[in-house]
Amino acid sequence: MKSFLKYTLACLLALVLFCIVTMVFGFVSLAGMMASDGMTASVKDNTVLRIDLDGVLNEQSQDDPFSSLMNGGKEGVEGLKTLTEAIQKAKENKYVKGIYIENATLSGTPATVQELRQALADFKKSGKFIVAYSDIYSQSGYYVSSVADKIMLNPEGMVDWHGLASEPMFFKDAMAKVGVKMQVFKVGTFKSAVEPFTNSEMSEANREQVTSYLTSIWNNMLKDVADSRKISIEKLNALADEYVGLHPTQYMVESKLVDALTYIDEVKAFLKEKMNVAEDKSLTFISPKDMANAELPDYKEQDDKVAVYYAVGDIVQTSSDNSPMSSGTDPQIVGEKVVDDLRALREDKDVKAVVLRVNSGGGSAYASEQIWREVELLKAEKPVVVSMGGLAASGGYYISSGANKIYAEPTTLTGSIGIFGMIPDMSELITQKVGVKFDVVKTNAMSDMGAMGRPMNAEEGRLMQAMVEHGYETFTGRVAMGRKMDINKVKEIAEGRVWTGEQAKELGLVDQLGNLDAAIKAAAKLAKVEKYNTVNYPAPQPWFQTLLDEKKSGYMEAELREVLGEYYTTFSLLRTIKQQDRIQMRLPFDPNIR
């Protein structure tokens, strides 16, 4: 018995000591991460920038070291901002000899992916090399990697080259089974954001617009890959038609999609030979994050600034966990905060111009109007240039329309100048399916408008439709004023229709096709400043802030996104439809282009 107690106490003591040591180590690690945040990295001679493209390419990186720890040390894809800054600095840094792309299973909006590819194509002008290797190339990953000097594929891998498709989901019949239907008020033949709740299939108008923008996007991808790989567009289409990824890998070499079939150790040997590194020596790699933090030797702090303000995510008036994109890793454009931030930039004498980087499919009509107003006030003081990312549609276009100049990628989804209201009617579910009965006493005719026990009546519906139509007139009027177009011309190309950036330029909805860097240069030119620094706003939230914010449910949201994949946005919208603003400016459903 004594031996048993002795060994038990010894085990307990060891366990306590282990916990104490672990806690101390954890706090030291956290302190180290906090201290290292924002440090300037050094670049050694004969370095290669290694870019891991395994995951979703977002506008900005998520500063969350715990995500990396939970994922076995793997950080995932850096944000577009970090990647493009790293590539630009690698181009200018004499110690960086080339770029190595690996794990090209990338996904993301076409324009975001296109902008990354443009940065790599610009890097090649330096004469430095780009080598790509992956076990599996997703279509987006291959599109980016096709700019490389040499593309390598695992002998048992594949290139997923199949063309584009969009497959929206429709909930009307499913909701009818439980006694729920959607009361819809809209303006715009192509304003199909409501279709998942009112239709069982795509309308002909919606099918027309989706076919149009998918074709435009695919033609851009074909042209870029054809130019880089010296393969005809006809051949690339034929390979997509036969789903080349299901063929033996040797066929991908014969088709010139890839240059060689190699294993990872052979890739490293190839890089060593290219870099004149001895077999027994290690290659020197640098991460995009460290490269982006490296300060160029000729960098000088300037008094004049060009501010880049990131407006990314769903547009809401106030941040709330009831909003469809309010938690986890999903960003929001919070109207009241954006107004305050833009006002601060307007009053900052060192900021000579502002680039509004918009990546949004829209949201609250009210919040969009408030942001539009603040952009107008800002424009009266200093130049405002919009740089459109993957999406700048509906509310995203509303807040962009008043800028001095608008830049978009050829594959940006924009336009969608339309408006709708959507209110769920659950009266059948509650009164007939569940059996709950309601009675009412009211002082005025519409005192019980929106009551759970009944649908809207004809007069209430008429008033809602009138409100939506007023909103549409305001929207088209804002566009006509900002773009200096005749209102009738605006209405011809509005109707809620989605256009690509390439199409929008032809229609006068954007000024130039170009990336963020081009927009920054245009803003500086309008402000008549030659020497300036670029500063980014708003400042990213520190990673440890998520630990202090008990309202956040980032882990659960991340898991939900992982499970639902491309359908996550649609389910988020469905989940929170009751809490959203009644009047919306939103892209027609989630494009889920794949």
C-alpha positions as CSV (number, residue, x, y, z in Angstrom):
1,M,0.0,0.0,0.0
2,K,2.9,2.4,0.9
3,S,4.5,1.6,-2.5
4,F,1.2,2.3,-4.3
5,L,0.8,5.7,-2.5
6,K,4.4,6.6,-3.1
7,Y,4.2,5.9,-6.8
8,T,0.9,7.7,-7.1
9,L,2.2,10.8,-5.4
10,A,5.3,10.7,-7.6
11,C,3.2,10.5,-10.7
12,L,1.0,13.4,-9.6
13,L,4.1,15.5,-8.7
14,A,5.6,14.7,-12.2
15,L,2.3,15.7,-13.8
16,V,2.1,19.0,-12.0
17,L,5.8,19.8,-12.8
18,F,5.1,18.9,-16.5
19,C,2.1,21.3,-16.6
20,I,4.1,24.1,-15.0
21,V,6.9,23.6,-17.5
22,T,4.5,23.5,-20.4
23,M,2.7,26.7,-19.3
24,V,6.0,28.5,-18.9
25,F,7.2,27.3,-22.3
26,G,3.8,28.4,-23.8
27,F,4.0,31.8,-22.3
28,V,7.6,32.2,-23.6
29,S,6.5,31.1,-27.1
30,L,3.6,33.5,-27.0
31,A,5.9,36.3,-25.9
32,G,8.3,35.4,-28.7
33,M,5.5,35.5,-31.3
34,M,4.3,38.9,-30.0
35,A,7.8,40.3,-29.9
36,S,8.6,39.0,-33.5
37,D,5.5,40.5,-35.0
38,G,6.4,43.1,-37.6
39,M,10.2,42.5,-37.3
40,T,12.2,43.2,-40.4
41,A,13.6,40.0,-42.0
42,S,17.1,39.8,-43.4
43,V,17.7,38.2,-46.8
44,K,20.8,36.0,-47.3
45,D,22.7,35.7,-50.6
46,N,21.6,33.0,-53.0
47,T,18.0,32.8,-51.6
48,V,14.9,31.4,-53.2
49,L,11.4,32.7,-52.4
50,R,9.3,29.7,-51.7
51,I,5.5,30.1,-52.2
52,D,3.1,27.4,-50.9
53,L,-0.2,27.6,-52.8
54,D,-2.1,25.0,-50.9
55,G,-5.5,26.5,-49.9
56,V,-7.8,29.4,-50.5
57,L,-6.3,32.7,-51.7
58,N,-7.9,35.6,-49.8
59,E,-7.3,39.3,-50.1
60,Q,-5.3,39.5,-46.9
61,S,-3.5,37.0,-44.6
62,Q,-5.1,36.0,-41.3
63,D,-2.7,36.7,-38.4
64,D,-3.4,33.5,-36.4
65,P,-0.4,31.4,-35.2
66,F,-2.7,29.0,-33.4
67,S,-4.2,28.0,-36.7
68,S,-0.8,26.9,-37.8
69,L,-0.2,25.0,-34.6
70,M,-3.6,23.2,-34.9
71,N,-2.7,22.4,-38.5
72,G,0.6,20.7,-37.8
73,G,2.7,23.8,-38.4
74,K,1.3,24.4,-41.8
75,E,0.3,28.1,-42.3
76,G,-1.6,27.8,-45.6
77,V,-1.7,30.3,-48.4
78,E,-0.6,33.9,-47.5
79,G,-3.0,36.6,-48.5
80,L,-2.7,38.3,-51.9
81,K,-1.4,41.5,-50.4
82,T,1.5,39.6,-48.7
83,L,2.3,37.5,-51.8
84,T,2.4,40.4,-54.2
85,E,4.5,42.5,-51.8
86,A,6.9,39.6,-51.4
87,I,7.1,39.0,-55.1
88,Q,7.8,42.6,-55.8
89,K,10.5,42.8,-53.2
90,A,12.0,39.5,-54.5
91,K,12.2,41.1,-57.9
92,E,14.1,44.1,-56.6
93,N,16.4,42.3,-54.1
94,K,19.7,41.2,-55.6
95,Y,20.1,38.4,-53.1
96,V,16.9,36.6,-54.3
97,K,17.7,34.4,-57.4
98,G,14.3,33.0,-58.1
99,I,10.9,31.7,-57.0
100,Y,9.9,28.1,-56.2
101,I,6.1,27.4,-56.3
102,E,4.9,24.2,-54.5
103,N,1.6,22.5,-53.6
104,A,-0.4,24.4,-56.3
105,T,-3.9,23.2,-55.1
106,L,-5.0,26.8,-55.0
107,S,-8.6,28.1,-55.1
108,G,-9.9,31.6,-55.1
109,T,-11.9,34.1,-57.1
110,P,-10.7,34.4,-60.7
111,A,-9.6,38.0,-60.4
112,T,-7.6,37.4,-57.2
113,V,-5.8,34.5,-58.8
114,Q,-5.2,36.5,-61.9
115,E,-3.6,39.3,-59.9
116,L,-1.2,36.9,-58.3
117,R,-0.3,35.5,-61.7
118,Q,0.3,39.0,-63.0
119,A,2.8,39.7,-60.1
120,L,4.7,36.5,-61.1
121,A,4.8,37.5,-64.8
122,D,6.1,40.9,-63.8
123,F,8.8,39.2,-61.6
124,K,10.0,37.3,-64.7
125,K,11.0,40.6,-66.3
126,S,13.9,40.7,-63.9
127,G,15.4,37.6,-65.6
128,K,15.2,35.5,-62.4
129,F,13.7,32.0,-62.6
130,I,10.4,30.6,-61.5
131,V,10.0,26.8,-61.0
132,A,6.8,25.1,-60.0
133,Y,6.2,21.6,-58.6
134,S,3.1,20.0,-57.2
135,D,1.6,16.5,-56.7
136,I,-1.7,17.9,-57.9
137,Y,-2.4,21.1,-59.7
138,S,-5.9,22.5,-59.2
139,Q,-7.1,24.5,-62.1
140,S,-6.4,27.8,-60.4
141,G,-3.1,26.5,-59.2
142,Y,-2.1,25.5,-62.7
143,Y,-3.2,28.8,-64.1
144,V,-0.9,30.6,-61.7
145,S,1.9,28.1,-62.2
146,S,1.7,28.2,-65.9
147,V,3.8,31.4,-65.9
148,A,6.8,29.4,-64.5
149,D,9.9,28.7,-66.6
150,K,9.6,25.0,-65.7
151,I,6.5,23.1,-64.5
152,M,7.1,19.8,-62.7
153,L,4.5,17.2,-61.7
154,N,4.7,14.1,-59.5
155,P,4.7,11.0,-61.7
156,E,1.5,9.9,-60.0
157,G,0.0,13.3,-59.8
158,M,-2.5,15.2,-62.0
159,V,-3.4,18.5,-63.6
160,D,-7.1,19.4,-63.0
161,W,-7.8,21.3,-66.2
162,H,-11.6,21.1,-66.9
163,G,-13.0,24.5,-67.7
164,L,-15.4,26.6,-65.6
165,A,-18.8,25.9,-64.1
166,S,-21.2,27.6,-61.8
167,E,-23.8,25.5,-59.9
168,P,-26.1,27.5,-57.7
169,M,-28.4,25.8,-55.2
170,F,-32.1,26.4,-54.9
171,F,-34.0,26.1,-51.6
172,K,-37.6,27.0,-52.7
173,D,-38.9,23.4,-52.7
174,A,-37.1,22.5,-49.5
175,M,-38.5,25.5,-47.7
176,A,-42.0,24.7,-49.0
177,K,-41.8,21.2,-47.4
178,V,-41.6,22.9,-44.0
179,G,-44.0,25.7,-44.7
180,V,-41.7,28.6,-45.4
181,K,-41.7,30.8,-48.4
182,M,-39.9,34.0,-49.3
183,Q,-41.7,37.3,-49.9
184,V,-39.5,39.1,-52.5
185,F,-39.4,42.6,-53.8
186,K,-36.8,43.5,-56.5
187,V,-35.9,45.8,-59.4
188,G,-33.7,44.4,-62.2
189,T,-34.3,41.5,-64.7
190,F,-30.9,40.1,-63.8
191,K,-31.1,40.6,-60.1
192,S,-31.1,36.9,-59.3
193,A,-29.9,37.0,-55.7
194,V,-33.4,36.0,-54.7
195,E,-33.7,33.1,-57.1
196,P,-32.4,30.4,-54.7
197,F,-35.5,31.2,-52.6
198,T,-38.1,31.7,-55.3
199,N,-37.1,29.3,-58.1
200,S,-36.2,25.7,-58.7
201,E,-33.8,26.5,-61.5
202,M,-32.0,29.4,-63.1
203,S,-34.1,32.0,-64.9
204,E,-33.2,32.5,-68.6
205,A,-31.9,36.0,-67.8
206,N,-29.7,34.6,-65.1
207,R,-28.4,31.8,-67.3
208,E,-27.6,34.4,-70.0
209,Q,-25.5,36.5,-67.6
210,V,-23.7,33.6,-66.0
211,T,-22.9,32.2,-69.4
212,S,-21.5,35.6,-70.5
213,Y,-19.2,36.2,-67.5
214,L,-18.0,32.6,-67.3
215,T,-17.0,32.7,-71.0
216,S,-15.2,36.0,-70.4
217,I,-13.3,34.6,-67.5
218,W,-12.4,31.4,-69.2
219,N,-11.2,33.2,-72.3
220,N,-8.8,35.3,-70.2
221,M,-7.5,32.1,-68.6
222,L,-7.0,30.4,-71.9
223,K,-5.2,33.4,-73.4
224,D,-2.8,33.7,-70.5
225,V,-2.0,29.9,-70.4
226,A,-1.7,29.8,-74.2
227,D,0.8,32.6,-74.2
228,S,3.0,31.1,-71.4
229,R,2.9,27.5,-72.5
230,K,2.9,28.1,-76.2
231,I,-0.2,25.9,-76.6
232,S,-3.1,26.9,-78.8
233,I,-6.4,27.9,-77.3
234,E,-8.1,25.2,-79.4
235,K,-5.8,22.6,-77.9
236,L,-6.4,23.9,-74.3
237,N,-10.2,23.7,-74.8
238,A,-9.8,20.2,-76.2
239,L,-7.8,19.1,-73.1
240,A,-10.5,20.6,-70.9
241,D,-13.2,18.8,-72.8
242,E,-11.6,15.4,-72.2
243,Y,-10.7,16.3,-68.6
244,V,-7.0,15.8,-69.0
245,G,-6.5,15.2,-65.3
246,L,-8.0,11.7,-65.7
247,H,-5.4,10.7,-68.2
248,P,-1.9,9.2,-67.5
249,T,0.6,11.8,-66.4
250,Q,2.8,11.2,-69.4
251,Y,-0.1,12.5,-71.5
252,M,0.2,15.8,-69.7
253,V,3.9,16.0,-70.7
254,E,3.0,15.2,-74.3
255,S,0.3,17.8,-74.2
256,K,2.9,20.4,-73.0
257,L,0.9,21.2,-69.9
258,V,4.0,20.2,-67.8
259,D,7.7,19.9,-68.6
260,A,8.7,16.9,-66.5
261,L,7.5,14.2,-64.2
262,T,9.6,14.3,-61.0
263,Y,9.6,13.4,-57.4
264,I,10.1,16.1,-54.7
265,D,13.7,15.0,-54.0
266,E,14.5,15.4,-57.7
267,V,13.0,18.9,-57.7
268,K,15.3,19.9,-54.8
269,A,18.3,18.5,-56.7
270,F,17.2,20.4,-59.8
271,L,17.1,23.7,-57.8
272,K,20.5,23.0,-56.2
273,E,22.0,22.5,-59.6
274,K,20.4,25.7,-60.9
275,M,21.6,27.6,-57.9
276,N,25.1,26.0,-58.0
277,V,24.6,24.6,-54.5
278,A,26.6,21.5,-53.5
279,E,24.6,18.3,-53.0
280,D,25.5,18.1,-49.4
281,K,24.4,21.7,-48.7
282,S,20.9,23.0,-48.1
283,L,19.0,25.4,-50.2
284,T,18.2,28.8,-48.7
285,F,14.5,29.5,-48.8
286,I,12.6,32.6,-47.6
287,S,8.8,32.7,-46.9
288,P,6.5,35.3,-48.4
289,K,5.8,36.8,-45.0
290,D,9.5,37.3,-44.3
291,M,10.2,38.5,-47.8
292,A,7.3,41.0,-47.5
293,N,8.8,42.3,-44.2
294,A,12.3,42.7,-45.6
295,E,13.1,46.3,-46.1
296,L,14.7,47.3,-49.4
297,P,18.2,48.9,-49.1
298,D,17.1,52.1,-50.8
299,Y,13.8,52.5,-48.8
300,K,13.3,56.0,-47.4
301,E,10.5,57.3,-45.3
302,Q,8.5,59.9,-47.1
303,D,6.2,62.6,-45.7
304,D,3.6,62.1,-48.4
305,K,1.5,58.9,-48.2
306,V,-0.9,57.1,-50.5
307,A,-3.3,55.2,-48.3
308,V,-4.7,51.8,-49.4
309,Y,-8.0,51.1,-47.6
310,Y,-9.2,47.5,-47.7
311,A,-13.0,47.2,-48.0
312,V,-13.4,43.4,-48.0
313,G,-16.3,41.2,-47.2
314,D,-20.1,41.5,-46.7
315,I,-21.4,45.0,-46.3
316,V,-23.2,45.6,-43.0
317,Q,-24.0,48.7,-41.0
318,T,-22.8,47.4,-37.6
319,S,-20.7,44.4,-36.7
320,S,-22.9,41.6,-35.2
321,D,-22.7,37.8,-34.8
322,N,-26.1,37.8,-36.5
323,S,-24.6,39.0,-39.8
324,P,-23.8,36.3,-42.3
325,M,-20.0,37.0,-42.2
326,S,-19.4,38.3,-38.8
327,S,-17.3,35.7,-37.2
328,G,-14.4,33.4,-37.7
329,T,-12.0,34.3,-40.5
330,D,-14.6,36.1,-42.6
331,P,-14.1,39.8,-43.0
332,Q,-16.8,42.5,-43.1
333,I,-17.2,46.0,-44.4
334,V,-18.8,47.5,-41.4
335,G,-20.5,50.8,-42.5
336,E,-20.1,52.8,-39.3
337,K,-16.4,51.8,-39.0
338,V,-15.5,52.5,-42.6
339,V,-17.1,56.0,-42.4
340,D,-15.0,56.8,-39.3
341,D,-11.8,55.4,-41.0
342,L,-12.4,57.3,-44.2
343,R,-13.1,60.5,-42.3
344,A,-9.7,60.1,-40.5
345,L,-7.9,59.6,-43.8
346,R,-9.7,62.8,-45.1
347,E,-8.4,64.8,-42.1
348,D,-4.9,63.3,-42.3
349,K,-2.7,66.0,-44.0
350,D,0.1,63.4,-44.8
351,V,-2.3,61.3,-46.8
352,K,-2.4,62.8,-50.3
353,A,-4.6,60.2,-52.0
354,V,-6.6,57.1,-51.1
355,V,-7.0,53.8,-53.0
356,L,-10.1,52.0,-51.9
357,R,-9.5,48.3,-52.5
358,V,-12.9,46.8,-52.9
359,N,-13.6,43.0,-52.7
360,S,-17.3,42.6,-51.9
361,G,-20.4,41.2,-53.4
362,G,-22.5,43.8,-51.5
363,G,-24.9,43.6,-48.6
364,S,-26.8,46.3,-46.8
365,A,-28.2,49.1,-49.0
366,Y,-28.2,51.5,-46.0
367,A,-24.6,50.8,-45.1
368,S,-23.6,51.1,-48.8
369,E,-25.2,54.6,-49.0
370,Q,-23.3,55.8,-45.9
371,I,-20.0,54.6,-47.3
372,W,-20.8,56.2,-50.6
373,R,-21.4,59.5,-48.9
374,E,-18.1,59.4,-47.1
375,V,-16.3,58.6,-50.3
376,E,-17.8,61.7,-51.8
377,L,-16.6,63.9,-48.9
378,L,-13.2,62.3,-49.2
379,K,-13.0,62.9,-52.9
380,A,-13.7,66.6,-52.4
381,E,-10.5,66.8,-50.4
382,K,-8.1,64.4,-52.2
383,P,-8.1,61.9,-55.1
384,V,-9.9,58.6,-54.6
385,V,-9.1,55.6,-56.8
386,V,-10.9,52.3,-56.6
387,S,-9.0,49.0,-57.1
388,M,-11.5,46.1,-57.6
389,G,-10.5,42.7,-56.4
390,G,-12.3,39.5,-57.1
391,L,-15.8,41.0,-56.5
392,A,-17.0,44.6,-56.6
393,A,-20.6,44.1,-57.4
394,S,-24.0,45.5,-56.2
395,G,-23.2,47.2,-52.9
396,G,-19.5,46.8,-53.8
397,Y,-20.0,48.7,-57.0
398,Y,-22.2,51.3,-55.2
399,I,-19.4,52.3,-52.8
400,S,-17.0,52.4,-55.8
401,S,-19.0,54.4,-58.3
402,G,-18.1,57.9,-57.1
403,A,-14.3,57.5,-57.3
404,N,-12.1,59.6,-59.5
405,K,-11.0,56.5,-61.3
406,I,-11.9,52.8,-61.1
407,Y,-9.4,50.0,-61.9
408,A,-10.5,46.3,-62.2
409,E,-9.0,43.0,-63.3
410,P,-10.3,41.6,-66.5
411,T,-12.0,38.8,-64.5
412,T,-13.4,40.9,-61.7
413,L,-17.1,40.4,-61.2
414,T,-18.7,43.8,-61.0
415,G,-21.9,45.7,-61.9
416,S,-25.0,44.0,-60.5
417,I,-26.6,47.4,-60.3
418,G,-29.9,46.4,-58.7
419,I,-31.7,46.1,-55.4
420,F,-34.0,43.7,-53.6
421,G,-35.9,43.1,-50.4
422,M,-36.5,39.6,-49.0
423,I,-38.6,38.8,-46.0
424,P,-39.3,35.1,-45.0
425,D,-43.0,34.1,-44.4
426,M,-43.0,31.4,-41.8
427,S,-46.8,31.6,-41.0
428,E,-47.6,28.2,-42.6
429,L,-44.8,26.5,-40.6
430,I,-45.9,28.1,-37.4
431,T,-49.7,28.0,-37.7
432,Q,-50.2,24.8,-39.7
433,K,-47.2,22.6,-39.3
434,V,-46.5,23.4,-35.6
435,G,-50.1,24.3,-34.7
436,V,-49.4,27.7,-32.9
437,K,-52.3,30.1,-33.2
438,F,-52.2,33.9,-33.1
439,D,-54.7,36.6,-32.4
440,V,-54.1,40.4,-32.6
441,V,-55.3,43.7,-31.3
442,K,-54.0,46.8,-33.1
443,T,-54.5,50.5,-33.2
444,N,-53.6,51.1,-36.8
445,A,-53.9,49.3,-40.1
446,M,-50.3,48.1,-40.3
447,S,-49.4,47.9,-36.6
448,D,-48.8,44.2,-37.0
449,M,-46.8,44.4,-40.2
450,G,-44.2,41.6,-40.2
451,A,-46.0,39.5,-37.6
452,M,-45.1,35.9,-37.5
453,G,-48.7,34.6,-37.8
454,R,-49.4,35.9,-41.4
455,P,-47.8,36.9,-44.7
456,M,-47.7,40.5,-45.8
457,N,-50.9,41.8,-47.4
458,A,-51.2,43.6,-50.7
459,E,-50.8,47.1,-49.4
460,E,-47.7,46.2,-47.3
461,G,-46.3,44.5,-50.4
462,R,-46.9,47.6,-52.5
463,L,-45.1,49.8,-50.0
464,M,-42.1,47.4,-49.9
465,Q,-41.9,47.3,-53.7
466,A,-42.1,51.1,-53.8
467,M,-39.2,51.3,-51.3
468,V,-37.1,49.0,-53.4
469,E,-37.8,51.0,-56.6
470,H,-36.8,54.2,-54.8
471,G,-33.6,52.5,-53.8
472,Y,-33.0,51.5,-57.4
473,E,-33.5,55.0,-58.6
474,T,-31.0,56.2,-56.0
475,F,-28.5,53.5,-57.0
476,T,-28.6,54.3,-60.7
477,G,-28.5,58.0,-60.0
478,R,-25.4,57.6,-58.0
479,V,-23.8,55.6,-60.8
480,A,-24.8,58.2,-63.4
481,M,-23.4,61.0,-61.4
482,G,-20.1,59.2,-60.5
483,R,-19.4,57.8,-64.0
484,K,-20.7,61.0,-65.7
485,M,-23.2,58.9,-67.8
486,D,-26.7,59.5,-68.9
487,I,-29.2,57.9,-66.5
488,N,-30.9,56.0,-69.3
489,K,-27.6,54.5,-70.4
490,V,-26.9,53.4,-66.9
491,K,-30.4,51.7,-66.7
492,E,-29.7,49.9,-70.0
493,I,-26.6,48.1,-68.5
494,A,-28.0,47.9,-64.9
495,E,-31.0,45.6,-64.3
496,G,-28.9,43.8,-61.7
497,R,-26.7,42.3,-64.4
498,V,-23.2,41.1,-63.5
499,W,-20.3,41.9,-65.8
500,T,-16.6,41.0,-65.8
501,G,-14.1,43.8,-65.5
502,E,-13.3,43.4,-69.1
503,Q,-16.9,43.9,-70.1
504,A,-17.4,46.7,-67.6
505,K,-14.6,48.7,-69.2
506,E,-16.3,48.5,-72.5
507,L,-19.5,49.7,-70.9
508,G,-17.9,52.6,-69.1
509,L,-18.4,51.2,-65.6
510,V,-14.7,51.1,-65.0
511,D,-11.9,53.2,-66.4
512,Q,-8.9,50.9,-66.7
513,L,-7.9,47.2,-66.5
514,G,-5.1,46.9,-64.0
515,N,-4.1,45.7,-60.6
516,L,-3.7,47.4,-57.2
517,D,-0.2,48.6,-58.0
518,A,-1.5,50.4,-61.1
519,A,-4.3,52.0,-59.1
520,I,-1.8,53.2,-56.5
521,K,0.3,54.8,-59.2
522,A,-2.8,56.5,-60.7
523,A,-3.7,57.9,-57.3
524,A,-0.3,59.3,-56.8
525,K,-0.4,60.9,-60.2
526,L,-3.8,62.5,-59.5
527,A,-2.4,63.9,-56.3
528,K,0.7,65.1,-58.1
529,V,3.2,63.4,-55.8
530,E,6.3,61.7,-57.0
531,K,7.9,60.5,-53.8
532,Y,5.6,58.8,-51.4
533,N,5.1,55.7,-49.2
534,T,2.1,53.4,-49.4
535,V,0.3,52.7,-46.1
536,N,-2.4,50.1,-45.6
537,Y,-5.6,50.6,-43.6
538,P,-7.2,49.5,-41.5
539,A,-4.4,48.0,-39.4
540,P,-4.8,44.2,-39.2
541,Q,-6.2,42.9,-35.9
542,P,-3.5,41.4,-33.7
543,W,-3.7,37.6,-33.6
544,F,-4.1,37.6,-29.8
545,Q,-7.2,39.8,-30.1
546,T,-9.2,36.7,-31.0
547,L,-8.3,35.2,-27.6
548,L,-9.8,38.2,-25.9
549,D,-13.0,38.4,-27.9
550,E,-15.4,35.9,-26.5
551,K,-18.0,36.6,-29.2
552,K,-15.8,35.2,-31.9
553,S,-16.3,31.6,-32.9
554,G,-13.5,31.4,-35.4
555,Y,-12.7,27.7,-35.0
556,M,-16.3,26.6,-35.6
557,E,-16.7,28.9,-38.5
558,A,-13.4,27.6,-40.0
559,E,-14.6,24.0,-39.6
560,L,-18.0,24.9,-41.2
561,R,-16.2,26.5,-44.1
562,E,-14.0,23.4,-44.5
563,V,-17.0,21.0,-44.6
564,L,-19.2,23.1,-46.9
565,G,-16.5,24.3,-49.2
566,E,-17.8,26.4,-52.1
567,Y,-21.4,26.2,-50.6
568,Y,-20.4,27.9,-47.3
569,T,-21.4,31.4,-48.4
570,T,-24.8,30.3,-49.6
571,F,-25.6,28.4,-46.3
572,S,-24.4,31.4,-44.3
573,L,-26.8,33.6,-46.1
574,L,-29.7,31.1,-45.6
575,R,-28.8,30.8,-41.9
576,T,-29.0,34.5,-41.1
577,I,-31.6,35.7,-43.6
578,K,-34.0,36.8,-40.8
579,Q,-31.4,39.1,-39.2
580,Q,-30.3,40.9,-42.4
581,D,-31.4,44.4,-43.5
582,R,-34.7,44.2,-45.4
583,I,-33.3,46.1,-48.4
584,Q,-30.2,44.5,-49.9
585,M,-27.7,45.3,-52.7
586,R,-26.1,41.9,-53.2
587,L,-24.5,39.8,-55.9
588,P,-26.8,37.2,-57.5
589,F,-26.1,34.2,-55.2
590,D,-22.6,32.9,-54.5
591,P,-20.9,32.6,-57.9
592,N,-19.2,29.3,-56.8
593,I,-17.1,29.3,-60.0
594,R,-15.1,26.1,-60.2
